[in-house]
């Protein structure tokens, strides 16, 4: 059985980014981990494998 990772597009309003998010179903909770998408434009949660990608054209202001 092959399982594909969930991909979620995020915007600047979602920074600082953490997984699980407020929209994560309760059955899928795990310890909160903060993810850095500033350098590469994407990050993968080490717990659940969800991939977060910045929406095209997203500008991060004030984040290094």
TAZIUR-V169197 format. One record per pair of residues at least 24 apart in sequence whose C-alpha atoms are under 10 Angstrom apart, sorted by the first residue. I is the first residue (numbers start at 1). J is the second residue. If there is no record, write none. Layout:
i: [I I]
j: [J J]
This chain:
i: [4 4 5 5 5 5 5 6 6 6 6 6 6 7 7 7 7 7 7 7 7 8 8 8 8 8 8 8 9 9 9 9 9 9 9 10 10 10 10 10 10 10 10 10 11 11 11 11 11 11 11 11 11 12 12 12 12 12 12 12 13 13 14 15 15 16 17 17 18 18 19 19 19 19 19 19 19 19 19 20 20 20 20 36 36 38 38 39]
j: [49 50 44 48 49 50 51 44 48 49 50 51 52 42 43 44 49 50 51 52 53 42 50 51 52 53 54 55 42 51 52 53 54 55 56 37 41 42 52 53 54 55 56 58 52 53 54 55 56 57 58 59 60 54 55 58 59 60 61 63 58 60 54 60 63 63 43 52 45 52 44 45 46 47 48 49 50 51 52 45 47 48 50 63 64 63 64 64]
